[in-house]
């Protein structure tokens, strides 16, 4: 017999866990650099609008299905199905969600392992272990395996402790720490030469760059930044009390996510231009801003090196921020397959966490040893194909397959008379028609299927 289901003990615990799932490496460097390369404030405005027009309705679909079903993605979608065909499709989509979440975690743990290595590097330098410091910042299979193993171990430790004592407790510690570190780093960076140029690039709109590509980019960022499509929010919703108002909680999660993404831009773009002021290249040969791992592992460490001893402490704070952001996201991804193993296979939480964590680490190890061939392929399969297509399925199940009276009854728990609100007048048809079409349109454009 499976163990009793866990649950969040407070609104704050859920908000920190859900926001932590949404706030990851993509928020810290992906959003700011996309904004800077796509019209600055024009991108920011479009992103903020789409976060509520697209991401919030899809988030509500996951939370509502999750709380109603009180189970993992496979059982949840099967449970709201209305016949054998939709039950089969729901089960298939649930298993696909588990697979995609596991694949995302397999490459995410590698990148997070780099952050762990760069976090340890300043400590090695302070202790005079220059050889170790060089090893930590030089790419190698051994370095990547070590960093990934450490990060994967931390993720497993948290998940093995359960919902309240693991996910909730650590989220309520890590998320406030992330916000404090982010604000402290912003204050420090904005006092440096060149910071105001970066701030201007981030906040001043360039409407000449307002193109369909900008719209699609902002749409994708809004959807993916909330960890939608793979069941992480569905699982977290299943741990919520029925006394909570889902529309309010969903809105708060969206606000926190976009707020931290926007705030991260106040750090990353000024830091890049501070680095340029110090003589570091921040533009590629084609004239585009350096982003992604090139930003985190080349531009910013070069900036920290120009600060002398103070730069070591700034580097520690920055990479601690990156590790925390990675960890709050990774625990939600690991919980997706672990929840299925506990509820459908009857496994205990700790053995399930260890077994699944080791399987995902094995996949990460295969990617590391075949990096050039597999890394980009796994990223593409999971995030460019898996997430958007699963997002469409979740919206279709919430909008078309789930009985309308059951949907309303679930939302009424914690939000009495919701049928009289503007939310109920708009959201059901919006998630039924608009959300799937928007996601499919973004997917088609990103794949070059339509121009």
N, C-alpha and C positions, 0 to 999 in steps of 0.2 A: 504494500500500500504506500502511495507517495506521501511525502511529508506535507504538513499543512502549508498553505500558501502564505507568503509574507505579505506585508502591506506597509505603506508609508504611515508614520505616526503623526505627521503634521503637514499642513499646506506648505510650510517653509521647506521641509525636507523634500517634498515632491518637486517644488519649484527649483531648488538647487540641483536636484538630480536631473530633471528634465532640461534645465538650462545648461547644465554641465554636459549632457549628451549632445546638445546642439552646438555648444561652444567648443570648438576644437582648433586644430592647426589651420583649417580652412578659413575660420573666422579671423584668426590672428594675422595671417599674412595674405590669404586669398582675397578677402573682401577689400582691404585697403589698396592692394596693388591693382586689382581690377578697376577700382574706382579711379585711381590715378591715371591708368591707361585708357580710360573710357569716358573722359569728359568731366572728371572730378565730381563736383556737386551734382551735375546732371545725372550721373550714374547713381549717386547716393539717394537722390530723390526718387528715381524710378525704382530702386531696390526697396526703399521703405514702403512705397505704395504697393509693390507686388508682394511684399512679405505678408501683407494683410489681405490682398486680393486673391493670392494663390496659396501661399504656404499656410496661413492660418486656417482656411477651410479644410485643407488636406490634413493638417494636424488634428483638427476636431474630429475628423473621420476616424483616425487611428485611436484617439483617446476614448471616444464613445464606444467603438467596437470593443476595445480592450476592457473597459470597465464593465460593460454588459456581460461579456463572455467570462471574465475572471479566469483567463487562461492564455496560453501562448498563441502565436499567430496561426498555427495549423488548426488547433481546436476552435479558435475564435471564428475563423472564416467558415469552417465547416458548420459551426453552431448556428450561424445566421443564414445559412444556405436554405433554399426552399425546395430543393429536389435533388435527385442523384447527380445530375449534370453539374449544377452549381456547387454541390458538395465536393465533387471531384475537383473542379476548378479551384475551389477554396483551399482544399488540401494541397494541391499542386503549388498554388501561389504561396502558401505558408511554408512549404519546404524550400521553395525558391528563395523566400525571404531569409530563412536560416542560412542557406548556402551563400547568398550575397553578403549578409552581415559577417559571416565567417571570412569570406574573401577580402572584404574591406578591412577587417581587423588584421588579416595576415600581412597586407602591405602597410597598413597604418602603424603596426607595431615596429616595422623596420624604420620608418621615418622617425617615430617616437624614440627608438633606440639611438638614432643619431643625436637627438636632443639630450638624451641621458649622457652620452659620451661628451658632448660639449658642455654639459653642466658640471661633469667631474673634472674637465680640463683645467679650469681656473684653480681648483683645489690642488691639483698636481703641480701646477706652476708655482703656487704659493709655498708648497713644500719643497720646491727645488727639484722635483722629479721631472726634468725636462724630456727625458726619453719617453716616459709614460704619457706626458702631455702631447708629444708629437704623435704617438700611437693613437691616442684618443681622437685626434683631429685629422688623421689620415685614413682615407677609405680603404678598407680591407675586409675580406670575408670574416676573419677572426674578430675584428672590431665590431662589425655589424651583427654577427651572431651573439656576441657578448652583450651588446646594448639591447638587442631584441629580447634576449633571454631575461635580462633584468627587468625590462618593462613588462614583459608578458607575466613574469612572476608577481610583480606588484598588482597587475590587473586580476590575476587569479586569486591572490590573497584577499582582495576586497570582495570579489564575487562569492568566494567560499564562505564568507561571514554572513551572507544572507542579505535580505532587503533592508531591514531596519538597522541592523548592526554593521552592515557592510556598505551597501550602496548609499543609503540615506546618511549614515554617520559621516562617511568620508566625503560625500558631496557637500555636506554642510560645513565641513572644514576646508575643503579644497577650493570651492567656488569663491567664498569671501577672500581667501588668500590670493586667488588669481586676480580679483578686482583690485585689491590693495596694491599688489605688485604692479599691476598695469598702471594705476594712477600715479604711483611713485616714480615709475620709469618715464611717464609722460612729463611730469614736472621737471625731472632732471634733463630730459632730451630737449624740451622746449627752451631751456636756458642756454643751449649751445648755439654756436654760430652756424647759420644755414638752416636752422629749424623753421624759421618763418617762411622760407621759400617752399619747403615741403608742405607746410600747412596751407599755403596758398594753392599749391597744386592739388591738394586734397579737397579743399572747400570751395574754391572758385569755379563756378560752372563754365564749361566750354560747350555751348549748345551746338556748335558746328559738328561735334562728334555724336550728336543724338541720331543714331542710325538704328535700323532693325537689328543689327548685330549687338548693339548696346542693350536693346530691349531683351533679346534672348539671353545675353550674358547675365543681366540683372535677374531675369526670371529663374535661370538655373541656379544662381547664387542664393536667391531667396528660398527656393525649394530644398536644395541640398543642405543649406546651413541649419535647417531644423531637423536633420537626421530622419527625413521622411522616406517612406517606401520600403523599409526593411524590417519593420515591426518593433523597433526600439521604443517608440512612443506608444505603440499598442500595448507592449509589455508593461511599461511604466503606468499606463492608464489602468491596467488590470490590478494594480496594487493600490489604487485610490479608493478612498471611502465613498460610499454612495451619498453621503451628506454634502459633498463638495459640488460647487457649480462648475461644470466643465467649460462652458463658454468663457467664464471669468478666468479660470486657471489657464486655459489655452491662450487667451489674450495676454496674460502676464508672462507666460513662457516666450511668446513671440516678441513681446516688448523687451524682455531681458536679453534675448538672443540678438536682436537687431541693435539694441543699445550697446552691448559689448562689442559687436562687430564694428559699429561706428566709432566707439571709443578706441578700439585697437588701431584704427586709421590715424588717430591723433598721435599715436606712438610711431607706427611703422614708417609713414611717409616723411615726417620730420627727421626721423633717424636716418633714413636713406640720404636725405639732402645734407644732413650733418656729416655723414660719411663722405659725400662728394666734396664738401667744403674742406675735409681733411685730406683729400687727394685720392679717395677710393672711387673706382669706376662704378656707377650705378645704372648706366645705360648700356645695352648690348650694342654690337656693331651695327645693327639695323636701326638703332635709335630708340628702341623700346626699353621701358623700365625693366630691370632685372627683377624677377619674381620667383616664387616657389623656393625650392631648396637653395637655389643660387643666392637668393636674398638672405635666407636664414644662416647659411653655412659659409658664405663668402663675404657679402657686403657688411653685415653687422659685426661679425668677429673682427674684420679689418678695422671697423670703427672702434671697437673696444680696445684693440691693440694700440690705438693712437692716444688713449687716455692714461697710459701708464698703470700704476698700481690700482688707481680708482676704477680703471676699466675692467679689472678682474672681478671686482665686486658688482659692477653693473652687469657683466656677463653672467655672473652667478644668478642675479635677480632675473635677468631676461630668460635664461634657459630654464630656470625653475618655473617661470611663467609658462613656458612652452611645454614642459613635462606635465605640469598640472592640467593644462588645457587638453593635452593628449590623453591623460589618464581619465578625466571625467567623461570623455567620449568613448574610450575603449571599454570601460566597464559596462556601458549600456549595450555595446555590440556583443560582448561575450555573454551577457544575460539572455540574449535571444535564443541561442542554441541550448544554453544551460536550462532555461525554463522549460523548453520542450522535453529535454531528457528527464527532468524531475517529474513532470506532470504526465507525460505519455509513455515513458519507458520505466517509470517507477524507481529511478535512481535517487540516491541520497545526494544532497547538494555538493558536499565536498568531493566525493569521487567523480561526480559529473563534471564539476569545474576543472579538476585535475586532468581528467581524460580529454575533454574537449579543448582545454587550454593547450595541452601537449600536442594534440592533432593540429591545431591552428599554428602553433610554433613550428611544427614539422613543415607545414606548408610555407611559412615564412622562410625557413631554412632553405627549402628548395628554390624559392624566389631569389634569395641572397646568392646562392651558388650559381644561379643562371640569371643574373640580374638584368643584363641587357636584353635578353629574350623575353623574360616573363614579367618583369615589374610593370612596364607600360601596358602589357596585355591584360594583366589582372585588374589594373586600375580602370582600363577601358571597359572591360566586361561588366565589372561590378557597379561602377558609378555612371557610365555613359549609357549603358543598356539596362542593367538590372534595376537600379533605383527608379528611374522614370517609369518603366513599364509596370513595375510593382505598385508604384504610386497610383497609376491609372486603375489597376485592379482594385485597390483599396477604396478609391473613390466610387467605382462602379458598385462594389458590394454595399457601401454605405448608402449610396443614392438610389440604386435600382433593385438590388436583390433583397436587402433587409426590409422586413415589413415596416411600413410607415408608423403603425401604432406602437410597435415595440421600440422603434427609434425615439419616438416622442416620449414614451414612458421612461426610457433610460435618461433622457435629458431633463425630465421633470424632477428626477431625484436629485436634490441639491439645488434646484432652480425652479421653484414652484411657479406655475402659470407662465412657463416659458413659451407656451403656444400663443400668448398675446404679444410677445416681443418681436422686434424687428429681426432679431437673429433667426427665429423660427420661420418668419415670412420669406427670408432670403436664402439662408444656408442650405436647406434640403435640395432645392432645385439648382443652386449654384454648384454644390458638390456633385450633383448628378450630371450636369451638362457642361458648365464652364470649366471647372477644374480639369476633367479629363481632356477636353479640347485644348486647353492652354498647355498642359504637360505634353501632349502628343505633338502640338505645333512646335514647341521648343525642342523636343527630341528630333523631329523631322528636319528642322533647320540645322541643328547641331551636326546631324549626320549627312547634310548636304542633299537630303531628299527633296526639299523645296528651297527655292532661293529667296 
